[in-house]
Amino acid sequence: MDTDFGLECNPLLPPGWTFELRLSRNAQGEFSGAGLVRREGQAMCHLTLPGLRHNRAQALAAVKNRVEAWLAEWQSRAALQPALAL
């Protein structure tokens, strides 16, 4: 998957985690995308990101928030299951 984001996105990730994004725009000018969060190269979460925004910077900011929210939830569950810990 090609990474397509700039400073507007760059989600805060722990060491060893990466995020890849494929962003596209439909005929109405609305962005959507598909993202992949990896931990040490292993796919952890596939994100479908429909109807983000008409503005690319706003779309990327929405993606950043979504990825960081997913990671926060994952970390909270991992704290309850030490085998998942970072």
PyMOL Python script that loads the backbone (N, CA, C, O; Angstrom):
from pymol import cmd

cmd.read_pdbstr("""\
ATOM      1  N   MET A   1       0.853  -1.175   0.000  1.00  0.00           N
ATOM      2  CA  MET A   1       0.000   0.000   0.000  1.00  0.00           C
ATOM      3  C   MET A   1       0.899   1.239   0.000  1.00  0.00           C
ATOM      4  O   MET A   1       1.878   1.299   0.744  1.00  0.00           O
ATOM      5  N   ASP A   2       0.573   2.207  -0.819  1.00  0.00           N
ATOM      6  CA  ASP A   2       1.346   3.439  -0.865  1.00  0.00           C
ATOM      7  C   ASP A   2       0.954   4.348   0.285  1.00  0.00           C
ATOM      8  O   ASP A   2      -0.220   4.453   0.639  1.00  0.00           O
ATOM      9  N   THR A   3       1.938   4.994   0.857  1.00  0.00           N
ATOM     10  CA  THR A   3       1.673   5.962   1.914  1.00  0.00           C
ATOM     11  C   THR A   3       1.412   7.305   1.264  1.00  0.00           C
ATOM     12  O   THR A   3       2.193   7.758   0.427  1.00  0.00           O
ATOM     13  N   ASP A   4       0.325   7.939   1.643  1.00  0.00           N
ATOM     14  CA  ASP A   4      -0.076   9.208   1.050  1.00  0.00           C
ATOM     15  C   ASP A   4      -0.539  10.149   2.154  1.00  0.00           C
ATOM     16  O   ASP A   4      -1.740  10.354   2.333  1.00  0.00           O
ATOM     17  N   PHE A   5       0.391  10.713   2.883  1.00  0.00           N
ATOM     18  CA  PHE A   5       0.007  11.739   3.846  1.00  0.00           C
ATOM     19  C   PHE A   5       1.172  12.663   4.119  1.00  0.00           C
ATOM     20  O   PHE A   5       2.329  12.320   3.879  1.00  0.00           O
ATOM     21  N   GLY A   6       0.855  13.818   4.613  1.00  0.00           N
ATOM     22  CA  GLY A   6       1.877  14.800   4.934  1.00  0.00           C
ATOM     23  C   GLY A   6       1.815  15.135   6.404  1.00  0.00           C
ATOM     24  O   GLY A   6       1.372  14.324   7.218  1.00  0.00           O
ATOM     25  N   LEU A   7       2.253  16.319   6.742  1.00  0.00           N
ATOM     26  CA  LEU A   7       2.299  16.725   8.144  1.00  0.00           C
ATOM     27  C   LEU A   7       0.915  16.791   8.772  1.00  0.00           C
ATOM     28  O   LEU A   7       0.794  16.747   9.996  1.00  0.00           O
ATOM     29  N   GLU A   8      -0.131  16.896   7.958  1.00  0.00           N
ATOM     30  CA  GLU A   8      -1.490  16.964   8.501  1.00  0.00           C
ATOM     31  C   GLU A   8      -1.894  15.661   9.169  1.00  0.00           C
ATOM     32  O   GLU A   8      -2.772  15.663  10.032  1.00  0.00           O
ATOM     33  N   CYS A   9      -1.280  14.559   8.795  1.00  0.00           N
ATOM     34  CA  CYS A   9      -1.682  13.264   9.336  1.00  0.00           C
ATOM     35  C   CYS A   9      -0.671  12.799  10.374  1.00  0.00           C
ATOM     36  O   CYS A   9      -0.816  13.119  11.554  1.00  0.00           O
ATOM     37  N   ASN A  10       0.333  12.063   9.972  1.00  0.00           N
ATOM     38  CA  ASN A  10       1.373  11.538  10.860  1.00  0.00           C
ATOM     39  C   ASN A  10       0.871  11.193  12.261  1.00  0.00           C
ATOM     40  O   ASN A  10       1.214  11.879  13.224  1.00  0.00           O
ATOM     41  N   PRO A  11       0.067  10.142  12.385  1.00  0.00           N
ATOM     42  CA  PRO A  11      -0.432   9.773  13.711  1.00  0.00           C
ATOM     43  C   PRO A  11       0.722   9.435  14.657  1.00  0.00           C
ATOM     44  O   PRO A  11       1.771   8.944  14.240  1.00  0.00           O
ATOM     45  N   LEU A  12       0.498   9.712  15.928  1.00  0.00           N
ATOM     46  CA  LEU A  12       1.496   9.402  16.952  1.00  0.00           C
ATOM     47  C   LEU A  12       1.446   7.904  17.229  1.00  0.00           C
ATOM     48  O   LEU A  12       0.442   7.381  17.711  1.00  0.00           O
ATOM     49  N   LEU A  13       2.536   7.230  16.917  1.00  0.00           N
ATOM     50  CA  LEU A  13       2.609   5.775  17.079  1.00  0.00           C
ATOM     51  C   LEU A  13       3.824   5.407  17.914  1.00  0.00           C
ATOM     52  O   LEU A  13       4.852   6.080  17.845  1.00  0.00           O
ATOM     53  N   PRO A  14       3.713   4.343  18.703  1.00  0.00           N
ATOM     54  CA  PRO A  14       4.865   3.868  19.464  1.00  0.00           C
ATOM     55  C   PRO A  14       5.948   3.339  18.517  1.00  0.00           C
ATOM     56  O   PRO A  14       5.664   3.050  17.354  1.00  0.00           O
ATOM     57  N   PRO A  15       7.174   3.211  19.001  1.00  0.00           N
ATOM     58  CA  PRO A  15       8.242   2.623  18.174  1.00  0.00           C
ATOM     59  C   PRO A  15       7.823   1.240  17.665  1.00  0.00           C
ATOM     60  O   PRO A  15       7.209   0.459  18.391  1.00  0.00           O
ATOM     61  N   GLY A  16       8.159   0.958  16.428  1.00  0.00           N
ATOM     62  CA  GLY A  16       7.829  -0.336  15.841  1.00  0.00           C
ATOM     63  C   GLY A  16       6.482  -0.377  15.140  1.00  0.00           C
ATOM     64  O   GLY A  16       6.169  -1.352  14.456  1.00  0.00           O
ATOM     65  N   TRP A  17       5.680   0.668  15.302  1.00  0.00           N
ATOM     66  CA  TRP A  17       4.378   0.751  14.659  1.00  0.00           C
ATOM     67  C   TRP A  17       4.478   1.655  13.441  1.00  0.00           C
ATOM     68  O   TRP A  17       5.203   2.649  13.462  1.00  0.00           O
ATOM     69  N   THR A  18       3.751   1.315  12.375  1.00  0.00           N
ATOM     70  CA  THR A  18       3.695   2.151  11.179  1.00  0.00           C
ATOM     71  C   THR A  18       2.257   2.254  10.707  1.00  0.00           C
ATOM     72  O   THR A  18       1.404   1.444  11.070  1.00  0.00           O
ATOM     73  N   PHE A  19       2.007   3.268   9.891  1.00  0.00           N
ATOM     74  CA  PHE A  19       0.682   3.451   9.301  1.00  0.00           C
ATOM     75  C   PHE A  19       0.844   3.756   7.824  1.00  0.00           C
ATOM     76  O   PHE A  19       1.647   4.605   7.436  1.00  0.00           O
ATOM     77  N   GLU A  20       0.075   3.056   7.008  1.00  0.00           N
ATOM     78  CA  GLU A  20       0.066   3.276   5.568  1.00  0.00           C
ATOM     79  C   GLU A  20      -1.337   3.707   5.165  1.00  0.00           C
ATOM     80  O   GLU A  20      -2.328   3.246   5.731  1.00  0.00           O
ATOM     81  N   LEU A  21      -1.407   4.594   4.185  1.00  0.00           N
ATOM     82  CA  LEU A  21      -2.700   5.139   3.771  1.00  0.00           C
ATOM     83  C   LEU A  21      -2.769   5.251   2.261  1.00  0.00           C
ATOM     84  O   LEU A  21      -1.825   5.708   1.617  1.00  0.00           O
ATOM     85  N   ARG A  22      -3.880   4.837   1.709  1.00  0.00           N
ATOM     86  CA  ARG A  22      -4.186   5.087   0.304  1.00  0.00           C
ATOM     87  C   ARG A  22      -5.420   5.984   0.306  1.00  0.00           C
ATOM     88  O   ARG A  22      -6.496   5.578   0.744  1.00  0.00           O
ATOM     89  N   LEU A  23      -5.250   7.198  -0.186  1.00  0.00           N
ATOM     90  CA  LEU A  23      -6.307   8.197  -0.190  1.00  0.00           C
ATOM     91  C   LEU A  23      -6.774   8.405  -1.625  1.00  0.00           C
ATOM     92  O   LEU A  23      -5.952   8.477  -2.538  1.00  0.00           O
ATOM     93  N   SER A  24      -8.073   8.500  -1.831  1.00  0.00           N
ATOM     94  CA  SER A  24      -8.619   8.755  -3.167  1.00  0.00           C
ATOM     95  C   SER A  24      -9.738   9.788  -3.055  1.00  0.00           C
ATOM     96  O   SER A  24     -10.212  10.104  -1.964  1.00  0.00           O
ATOM     97  N   ARG A  25     -10.141  10.300  -4.203  1.00  0.00           N
ATOM     98  CA  ARG A  25     -11.176  11.328  -4.244  1.00  0.00           C
ATOM     99  C   ARG A  25     -12.241  10.903  -5.250  1.00  0.00           C
ATOM    100  O   ARG A  25     -11.910  10.490  -6.362  1.00  0.00           O
ATOM    101  N   ASN A  26     -13.520  10.999  -4.870  1.00  0.00           N
ATOM    102  CA  ASN A  26     -14.587  10.590  -5.783  1.00  0.00           C
ATOM    103  C   ASN A  26     -15.009  11.755  -6.684  1.00  0.00           C
ATOM    104  O   ASN A  26     -14.461  12.854  -6.596  1.00  0.00           O
ATOM    105  N   ALA A  27     -15.978  11.500  -7.539  1.00  0.00           N
ATOM    106  CA  ALA A  27     -16.425  12.506  -8.508  1.00  0.00           C
ATOM    107  C   ALA A  27     -17.018  13.743  -7.835  1.00  0.00           C
ATOM    108  O   ALA A  27     -17.009  14.827  -8.419  1.00  0.00           O
ATOM    109  N   GLN A  28     -17.526  13.595  -6.628  1.00  0.00           N
ATOM    110  CA  GLN A  28     -18.087  14.726  -5.885  1.00  0.00           C
ATOM    111  C   GLN A  28     -17.016  15.514  -5.129  1.00  0.00           C
ATOM    112  O   GLN A  28     -17.313  16.519  -4.483  1.00  0.00           O
ATOM    113  N   GLY A  29     -15.773  15.050  -5.219  1.00  0.00           N
ATOM    114  CA  GLY A  29     -14.670  15.746  -4.567  1.00  0.00           C
ATOM    115  C   GLY A  29     -14.426  15.349  -3.132  1.00  0.00           C
ATOM    116  O   GLY A  29     -13.633  15.985  -2.439  1.00  0.00           O
ATOM    117  N   GLU A  30     -15.100  14.299  -2.670  1.00  0.00           N
ATOM    118  CA  GLU A  30     -14.957  13.854  -1.285  1.00  0.00           C
ATOM    119  C   GLU A  30     -13.852  12.793  -1.199  1.00  0.00           C
ATOM    120  O   GLU A  30     -13.803  11.873  -2.015  1.00  0.00           O
ATOM    121  N   PHE A  31     -12.988  12.926  -0.228  1.00  0.00           N
ATOM    122  CA  PHE A  31     -11.902  11.973  -0.025  1.00  0.00           C
ATOM    123  C   PHE A  31     -12.401  10.747   0.734  1.00  0.00           C
ATOM    124  O   PHE A  31     -13.306  10.835   1.563  1.00  0.00           O
ATOM    125  N   SER A  32     -11.797   9.617   0.432  1.00  0.00           N
ATOM    126  CA  SER A  32     -11.996   8.394   1.198  1.00  0.00           C
ATOM    127  C   SER A  32     -10.652   7.670   1.168  1.00  0.00           C
ATOM    128  O   SER A  32      -9.747   8.048   0.424  1.00  0.00           O
ATOM    129  N   GLY A  33     -10.538   6.647   1.968  1.00  0.00           N
ATOM    130  CA  GLY A  33      -9.251   5.971   1.993  1.00  0.00           C
ATOM    131  C   GLY A  33      -9.309   4.602   2.616  1.00  0.00           C
ATOM    132  O   GLY A  33     -10.330   4.166   3.148  1.00  0.00           O
ATOM    133  N   ALA A  34      -8.180   3.944   2.530  1.00  0.00           N
ATOM    134  CA  ALA A  34      -7.966   2.655   3.171  1.00  0.00           C
ATOM    135  C   ALA A  34      -6.630   2.761   3.891  1.00  0.00           C
ATOM    136  O   ALA A  34      -5.637   3.205   3.314  1.00  0.00           O
ATOM    137  N   GLY A  35      -6.613   2.355   5.138  1.00  0.00           N
ATOM    138  CA  GLY A  35      -5.391   2.443   5.926  1.00  0.00           C
ATOM    139  C   GLY A  35      -5.020   1.109   6.525  1.00  0.00           C
ATOM    140  O   GLY A  35      -5.856   0.219   6.677  1.00  0.00           O
ATOM    141  N   LEU A  36      -3.753   0.986   6.862  1.00  0.00           N
ATOM    142  CA  LEU A  36      -3.244  -0.235   7.471  1.00  0.00           C
ATOM    143  C   LEU A  36      -2.277   0.143   8.585  1.00  0.00           C
ATOM    144  O   LEU A  36      -1.282   0.829   8.351  1.00  0.00           O
ATOM    145  N   VAL A  37      -2.577  -0.310   9.793  1.00  0.00           N
ATOM    146  CA  VAL A  37      -1.695  -0.113  10.942  1.00  0.00           C
ATOM    147  C   VAL A  37      -0.917  -1.408  11.133  1.00  0.00           C
ATOM    148  O   VAL A  37      -1.495  -2.493  11.190  1.00  0.00           O
ATOM    149  N   ARG A  38       0.401  -1.277  11.231  1.00  0.00           N
ATOM    150  CA  ARG A  38       1.266  -2.451  11.424  1.00  0.00           C
ATOM    151  C   ARG A  38       2.072  -2.300  12.712  1.00  0.00           C
ATOM    152  O   ARG A  38       2.421  -1.195  13.128  1.00  0.00           O
ATOM    153  N   ARG A  39       2.352  -3.432  13.320  1.00  0.00           N
ATOM    154  CA  ARG A  39       3.229  -3.498  14.490  1.00  0.00           C
ATOM    155  C   ARG A  39       4.340  -4.472  14.153  1.00  0.00           C
ATOM    156  O   ARG A  39       4.092  -5.659  13.937  1.00  0.00           O
ATOM    157  N   GLU A  40       5.583  -3.963  14.108  1.00  0.00           N
ATOM    158  CA  GLU A  40       6.736  -4.794  13.748  1.00  0.00           C
ATOM    159  C   GLU A  40       6.482  -5.532  12.433  1.00  0.00           C
ATOM    160  O   GLU A  40       6.872  -6.690  12.282  1.00  0.00           O
ATOM    161  N   GLY A  41       5.828  -4.862  11.486  1.00  0.00           N
ATOM    162  CA  GLY A  41       5.565  -5.435  10.181  1.00  0.00           C
ATOM    163  C   GLY A  41       4.300  -6.275  10.078  1.00  0.00           C
ATOM    164  O   GLY A  41       3.880  -6.618   8.973  1.00  0.00           O
ATOM    165  N   GLN A  42       3.689  -6.609  11.200  1.00  0.00           N
ATOM    166  CA  GLN A  42       2.483  -7.436  11.206  1.00  0.00           C
ATOM    167  C   GLN A  42       1.246  -6.547  11.137  1.00  0.00           C
ATOM    168  O   GLN A  42       1.124  -5.591  11.902  1.00  0.00           O
ATOM    169  N   ALA A  43       0.337  -6.856  10.230  1.00  0.00           N
ATOM    170  CA  ALA A  43      -0.908  -6.091  10.111  1.00  0.00           C
ATOM    171  C   ALA A  43      -1.719  -6.236  11.393  1.00  0.00           C
ATOM    172  O   ALA A  43      -2.005  -7.348  11.839  1.00  0.00           O
ATOM    173  N   MET A  44      -2.087  -5.096  11.982  1.00  0.00           N
ATOM    174  CA  MET A  44      -2.867  -5.090  13.221  1.00  0.00           C
ATOM    175  C   MET A  44      -4.288  -4.592  12.999  1.00  0.00           C
ATOM    176  O   MET A  44      -5.220  -5.039  13.668  1.00  0.00           O
ATOM    177  N   CYS A  45      -4.452  -3.655  12.048  1.00  0.00           N
ATOM    178  CA  CYS A  45      -5.772  -3.068  11.829  1.00  0.00           C
ATOM    179  C   CYS A  45      -5.879  -2.536  10.406  1.00  0.00           C
ATOM    180  O   CYS A  45      -5.040  -1.752   9.961  1.00  0.00           O
ATOM    181  N   HIS A  46      -6.913  -2.966   9.699  1.00  0.00           N
ATOM    182  CA  HIS A  46      -7.239  -2.422   8.386  1.00  0.00           C
ATOM    183  C   HIS A  46      -8.375  -1.431   8.604  1.00  0.00           C
ATOM    184  O   HIS A  46      -9.399  -1.780   9.192  1.00  0.00           O
ATOM    185  N   LEU A  47      -8.206  -0.216   8.141  1.00  0.00           N
ATOM    186  CA  LEU A  47      -9.223   0.819   8.314  1.00  0.00           C
ATOM    187  C   LEU A  47      -9.850   1.162   6.971  1.00  0.00           C
ATOM    188  O   LEU A  47      -9.145   1.376   5.986  1.00  0.00           O
ATOM    189  N   THR A  48     -11.169   1.212   6.936  1.00  0.00           N
ATOM    190  CA  THR A  48     -11.888   1.744   5.788  1.00  0.00           C
ATOM    191  C   THR A  48     -12.348   3.134   6.205  1.00  0.00           C
ATOM    192  O   THR A  48     -13.002   3.302   7.234  1.00  0.00           O
ATOM    193  N   LEU A  49     -12.003   4.112   5.405  1.00  0.00           N
ATOM    194  CA  LEU A  49     -12.220   5.510   5.773  1.00  0.00           C
ATOM    195  C   LEU A  49     -13.090   6.200   4.720  1.00  0.00           C
ATOM    196  O   LEU A  49     -12.574   6.934   3.877  1.00  0.00           O
ATOM    197  N   PRO A  50     -14.413   5.969   4.763  1.00  0.00           N
ATOM    198  CA  PRO A  50     -15.291   6.577   3.763  1.00  0.00           C
ATOM    199  C   PRO A  50     -15.659   8.013   4.127  1.00  0.00           C
ATOM    200  O   PRO A  50     -15.643   8.387   5.300  1.00  0.00           O
ATOM    201  N   GLY A  51     -15.985   8.800   3.129  1.00  0.00           N
ATOM    202  CA  GLY A  51     -16.541  10.133   3.333  1.00  0.00           C
ATOM    203  C   GLY A  51     -15.785  11.008   4.308  1.00  0.00           C
ATOM    204  O   GLY A  51     -16.375  11.531   5.253  1.00  0.00           O
ATOM    205  N   LEU A  52     -14.495  11.176   4.100  1.00  0.00           N
ATOM    206  CA  LEU A  52     -13.684  11.925   5.058  1.00  0.00           C
ATOM    207  C   LEU A  52     -13.975  13.422   5.027  1.00  0.00           C
ATOM    208  O   LEU A  52     -14.441  13.969   6.027  1.00  0.00           O
ATOM    209  N   ARG A  53     -13.724  14.080   3.944  1.00  0.00           N
ATOM    210  CA  ARG A  53     -13.915  15.528   3.804  1.00  0.00           C
ATOM    211  C   ARG A  53     -13.700  15.891   2.340  1.00  0.00           C
ATOM    212  O   ARG A  53     -13.272  15.056   1.543  1.00  0.00           O
ATOM    213  N   HIS A  54     -13.995  17.133   1.993  1.00  0.00           N
ATOM    214  CA  HIS A  54     -13.709  17.636   0.647  1.00  0.00           C
ATOM    215  C   HIS A  54     -12.328  18.282   0.587  1.00  0.00           C
ATOM    216  O   HIS A  54     -11.787  18.499  -0.497  1.00  0.00           O
ATOM    217  N   ASN A  55     -11.772  18.581   1.728  1.00  0.00           N
ATOM    218  CA  ASN A  55     -10.468  19.226   1.819  1.00  0.00           C
ATOM    219  C   ASN A  55      -9.436  18.179   2.246  1.00  0.00           C
ATOM    220  O   ASN A  55      -9.633  17.486   3.244  1.00  0.00           O
ATOM    221  N   ARG A  56      -8.339  18.062   1.493  1.00  0.00           N
ATOM    222  CA  ARG A  56      -7.340  17.019   1.775  1.00  0.00           C
ATOM    223  C   ARG A  56      -6.753  17.150   3.179  1.00  0.00           C
ATOM    224  O   ARG A  56      -6.609  16.148   3.880  1.00  0.00           O
ATOM    225  N   ALA A  57      -6.414  18.357   3.596  1.00  0.00           N
ATOM    226  CA  ALA A  57      -5.826  18.547   4.932  1.00  0.00           C
ATOM    227  C   ALA A  57      -6.809  18.120   6.017  1.00  0.00           C
ATOM    228  O   ALA A  57      -6.407  17.510   7.008  1.00  0.00           O
ATOM    229  N   GLN A  58      -8.075  18.430   5.845  1.00  0.00           N
ATOM    230  CA  GLN A  58      -9.082  18.022   6.827  1.00  0.00           C
ATOM    231  C   GLN A  58      -9.282  16.508   6.808  1.00  0.00           C
ATOM    232  O   GLN A  58      -9.488  15.886   7.850  1.00  0.00           O
ATOM    233  N   ALA A  59      -9.218  15.924   5.611  1.00  0.00           N
ATOM    234  CA  ALA A  59      -9.343  14.469   5.502  1.00  0.00           C
ATOM    235  C   ALA A  59      -8.196  13.787   6.241  1.00  0.00           C
ATOM    236  O   ALA A  59      -8.410  12.811   6.961  1.00  0.00           O
ATOM    237  N   LEU A  60      -6.984  14.298   6.062  1.00  0.00           N
ATOM    238  CA  LEU A  60      -5.828  13.700   6.727  1.00  0.00           C
ATOM    239  C   LEU A  60      -5.896  13.885   8.242  1.00  0.00           C
ATOM    240  O   LEU A  60      -5.490  12.998   8.994  1.00  0.00           O
ATOM    241  N   ALA A  61      -6.399  15.018   8.688  1.00  0.00           N
ATOM    242  CA  ALA A  61      -6.569  15.237  10.133  1.00  0.00           C
ATOM    243  C   ALA A  61      -7.579  14.237  10.697  1.00  0.00           C
ATOM    244  O   ALA A  61      -7.390  13.721  11.798  1.00  0.00           O
ATOM    245  N   ALA A  62      -8.652  13.961   9.946  1.00  0.00           N
ATOM    246  CA  ALA A  62      -9.649  12.982  10.386  1.00  0.00           C
ATOM    247  C   ALA A  62      -9.042  11.585  10.460  1.00  0.00           C
ATOM    248  O   ALA A  62      -9.334  10.823  11.381  1.00  0.00           O
ATOM    249  N   VAL A  63      -8.195  11.251   9.484  1.00  0.00           N
ATOM    250  CA  VAL A  63      -7.505   9.950   9.497  1.00  0.00           C
ATOM    251  C   VAL A  63      -6.618   9.854  10.724  1.00  0.00           C
ATOM    252  O   VAL A  63      -6.635   8.836  11.417  1.00  0.00           O
ATOM    253  N   LYS A  64      -5.851  10.882  11.003  1.00  0.00           N
ATOM    254  CA  LYS A  64      -4.964  10.897  12.165  1.00  0.00           C
ATOM    255  C   LYS A  64      -5.754  10.625  13.442  1.00  0.00           C
ATOM    256  O   LYS A  64      -5.345   9.806  14.265  1.00  0.00           O
ATOM    257  N   ASN A  65      -6.878  11.307  13.607  1.00  0.00           N
ATOM    258  CA  ASN A  65      -7.705  11.116  14.803  1.00  0.00           C
ATOM    259  C   ASN A  65      -8.220   9.684  14.900  1.00  0.00           C
ATOM    260  O   ASN A  65      -8.248   9.098  15.983  1.00  0.00           O
ATOM    261  N   ARG A  66      -8.627   9.129  13.766  1.00  0.00           N
ATOM    262  CA  ARG A  66      -9.157   7.767  13.759  1.00  0.00           C
ATOM    263  C   ARG A  66      -8.089   6.751  14.141  1.00  0.00           C
ATOM    264  O   ARG A  66      -8.349   5.843  14.931  1.00  0.00           O
ATOM    265  N   VAL A  67      -6.887   6.899  13.585  1.00  0.00           N
ATOM    266  CA  VAL A  67      -5.794   5.969  13.884  1.00  0.00           C
ATOM    267  C   VAL A  67      -5.397   6.080  15.356  1.00  0.00           C
ATOM    268  O   VAL A  67      -5.224   5.064  16.029  1.00  0.00           O
ATOM    269  N   GLU A  68      -5.255   7.291  15.852  1.00  0.00           N
ATOM    270  CA  GLU A  68      -4.855   7.468  17.252  1.00  0.00           C
ATOM    271  C   GLU A  68      -5.922   6.956  18.207  1.00  0.00           C
ATOM    272  O   GLU A  68      -5.589   6.427  19.268  1.00  0.00           O
ATOM    273  N   ALA A  69      -7.204   7.102  17.854  1.00  0.00           N
ATOM    274  CA  ALA A  69      -8.283   6.579  18.693  1.00  0.00           C
ATOM    275  C   ALA A  69      -8.244   5.043  18.707  1.00  0.00           C
ATOM    276  O   ALA A  69      -8.426   4.423  19.755  1.00  0.00           O
ATOM    277  N   TRP A  70      -8.006   4.436  17.530  1.00  0.00           N
ATOM    278  CA  TRP A  70      -7.914   2.984  17.487  1.00  0.00           C
ATOM    279  C   TRP A  70      -6.755   2.501  18.351  1.00  0.00           C
ATOM    280  O   TRP A  70      -6.908   1.555  19.123  1.00  0.00           O
ATOM    281  N   LEU A  71      -5.602   3.143  18.225  1.00  0.00           N
ATOM    282  CA  LEU A  71      -4.438   2.725  18.986  1.00  0.00           C
ATOM    283  C   LEU A  71      -4.673   2.877  20.491  1.00  0.00           C
ATOM    284  O   LEU A  71      -4.279   2.007  21.267  1.00  0.00           O
ATOM    285  N   ALA A  72      -5.304   3.965  20.905  1.00  0.00           N
ATOM    286  CA  ALA A  72      -5.603   4.165  22.334  1.00  0.00           C
ATOM    287  C   ALA A  72      -6.508   3.049  22.849  1.00  0.00           C
ATOM    288  O   ALA A  72      -6.303   2.538  23.949  1.00  0.00           O
ATOM    289  N   GLU A  73      -7.503   2.675  22.059  1.00  0.00           N
ATOM    290  CA  GLU A  73      -8.391   1.578  22.468  1.00  0.00           C
ATOM    291  C   GLU A  73      -7.617   0.264  22.544  1.00  0.00           C
ATOM    292  O   GLU A  73      -7.773  -0.497  23.499  1.00  0.00           O
ATOM    293  N   TRP A  74      -6.788   0.001  21.543  1.00  0.00           N
ATOM    294  CA  TRP A  74      -6.000  -1.228  21.534  1.00  0.00           C
ATOM    295  C   TRP A  74      -5.086  -1.279  22.757  1.00  0.00           C
ATOM    296  O   TRP A  74      -4.980  -2.314  23.414  1.00  0.00           O
ATOM    297  N   GLN A  75      -4.431  -0.167  23.060  1.00  0.00           N
ATOM    298  CA  GLN A  75      -3.526  -0.131  24.215  1.00  0.00           C
ATOM    299  C   GLN A  75      -4.280  -0.355  25.516  1.00  0.00           C
ATOM    300  O   GLN A  75      -3.761  -0.997  26.428  1.00  0.00           O
ATOM    301  N   SER A  76      -5.503   0.168  25.615  1.00  0.00           N
ATOM    302  CA  SER A  76      -6.278  -0.038  26.845  1.00  0.00           C
ATOM    303  C   SER A  76      -6.643  -1.511  27.008  1.00  0.00           C
ATOM    304  O   SER A  76      -6.643  -2.027  28.126  1.00  0.00           O
ATOM    305  N   ARG A  77      -6.955  -2.192  25.905  1.00  0.00           N
ATOM    306  CA  ARG A  77      -7.239  -3.629  25.976  1.00  0.00           C
ATOM    307  C   ARG A  77      -5.969  -4.418  26.256  1.00  0.00           C
ATOM    308  O   ARG A  77      -6.001  -5.407  26.989  1.00  0.00           O
ATOM    309  N   ALA A  78      -4.849  -3.986  25.676  1.00  0.00           N
ATOM    310  CA  ALA A  78      -3.583  -4.686  25.875  1.00  0.00           C
ATOM    311  C   ALA A  78      -3.152  -4.618  27.341  1.00  0.00           C
ATOM    312  O   ALA A  78      -2.529  -5.547  27.856  1.00  0.00           O
ATOM    313  N   ALA A  79      -3.487  -3.515  28.005  1.00  0.00           N
ATOM    314  CA  ALA A  79      -3.134  -3.378  29.421  1.00  0.00           C
ATOM    315  C   ALA A  79      -3.843  -4.440  30.268  1.00  0.00           C
ATOM    316  O   ALA A  79      -3.352  -4.836  31.325  1.00  0.00           O
ATOM    317  N   LEU A  80      -4.996  -4.890  29.791  1.00  0.00           N
ATOM    318  CA  LEU A  80      -5.750  -5.924  30.516  1.00  0.00           C
ATOM    319  C   LEU A  80      -5.286  -7.338  30.153  1.00  0.00           C
ATOM    320  O   LEU A  80      -5.581  -8.301  30.859  1.00  0.00           O
ATOM    321  N   GLN A  81      -4.545  -7.445  29.024  1.00  0.00           N
ATOM    322  CA  GLN A  81      -4.045  -8.738  28.547  1.00  0.00           C
ATOM    323  C   GLN A  81      -2.550  -8.594  28.296  1.00  0.00           C
ATOM    324  O   GLN A  81      -2.155  -8.231  27.188  1.00  0.00           O
ATOM    325  N   PRO A  82      -1.715  -8.865  29.277  1.00  0.00           N
ATOM    326  CA  PRO A  82      -0.275  -8.624  29.151  1.00  0.00           C
ATOM    327  C   PRO A  82       0.372  -9.240  27.909  1.00  0.00           C
ATOM    328  O   PRO A  82       1.396  -8.731  27.453  1.00  0.00           O
ATOM    329  N   ALA A  83      -0.173 -10.288  27.360  1.00  0.00           N
ATOM    330  CA  ALA A  83       0.429 -10.903  26.170  1.00  0.00           C
ATOM    331  C   ALA A  83       0.364  -9.961  24.963  1.00  0.00           C
ATOM    332  O   ALA A  83       1.125 -10.133  24.011  1.00  0.00           O
ATOM    333  N   LEU A  84      -0.529  -8.973  24.987  1.00  0.00           N
ATOM    334  CA  LEU A  84      -0.643  -8.013  23.888  1.00  0.00           C
ATOM    335  C   LEU A  84       0.187  -6.772  24.108  1.00  0.00           C
ATOM    336  O   LEU A  84       0.324  -5.956  23.197  1.00  0.00           O
ATOM    337  N   ALA A  85       0.742  -6.606  25.287  1.00  0.00           N
ATOM    338  CA  ALA A  85       1.429  -5.358  25.658  1.00  0.00           C
ATOM    339  C   ALA A  85       2.472  -4.942  24.653  1.00  0.00           C
ATOM    340  O   ALA A  85       3.063  -5.758  23.945  1.00  0.00           O
ATOM    341  N   LEU A  86       2.679  -3.618  24.617  1.00  0.00           N
ATOM    342  CA  LEU A  86       3.659  -3.032  23.684  1.00  0.00           C
ATOM    343  C   LEU A  86       5.058  -3.418  24.041  1.00  0.00           C
ATOM    344  O   LEU A  86       6.002  -3.014  23.363  1.00  0.00           O
TER     345      LEU A  86
END
""", "prot")
cmd.dss("prot")
cmd.show_as("cartoon", "prot")
cmd.util.cbc("prot")
cmd.orient("prot")
